Amino acid sequence: MRVAIDGPAGSGKSTVARAIAGRANVTYLDTGAMYRAVTCKCLADGVPVTDAERVADVARSIDIRFGQDHRGQTVHADGQDVTAAIRTAAVDRNVSAVSAIPAVREAMVERQRKLGAEGDVVAEGRDIGTVVFPDAEVKVYLTADPAARAHRRAVQRGGGDAAVDANATADAAEEQKVLDDLIRRDQLDSTREVAPLRPAEDAVHIDSSNLTLEQVVDQVMGLIAAARAKEAVHA
Ligand code: DC
């Protein structure tokens, strides 16, 4: 079973995918974290993100490992814990440039398919239903209006979770900055030449602007149950 969840930054993909992983007993694959890890390594090593060849070398050679501790999912790159470092504003600003490099995508997609071949996964990103797992049994395109997405991200930066606490607030200036960055990133991610952000033709669209996490998760669980029933018939 492969569950593909695509959508723009801040649409709630990570929170939903993590909840699905727990409830459907499948492995969570955060593909954005992989592009972020490559970006983080380039910034740390002084590799300019505009130097496609050197960035591609980093993408091909980097060792990325996912783990789990009290913080939730952890990410290690070449043995270093980069769980927090991949979420900084500097990485936010540079990750679109890195993920637009075709050779970087090739290297990441290959790793993602290998992880998908190891067992059932719920993978979230931008091109899961279109490129990574075009034959995924469940495909969801999760959206939300930009203001709702910026609010969630700004709350997350402050250490909260708007999906869990509907009354969570964030610093207004920070929220505006996040909104500007989201709009810029949406534009870059959806207009790039290779694997632009777009829904797969057979994806189910869910707009989470006015839905709770539970409501979105329930909808996706319904799709998974239907796909499992279909698999059982064909087995
Ligand atoms: O989901 P996120 O914000 O952590 O993703 C970070 C960046 O990585 C995002 O700007 C686009 C890119 N990305 C991508 O191009 N393809 C994916 N499958 C996942 C993320």
Residues whose N, C-alpha, C, O or C-beta is under 5 A from the ligand:
A	BS01	DC	A9 T31 G32 A33 Y35 V95 S96 S99 E124 G125 R126 D127 R185 D189
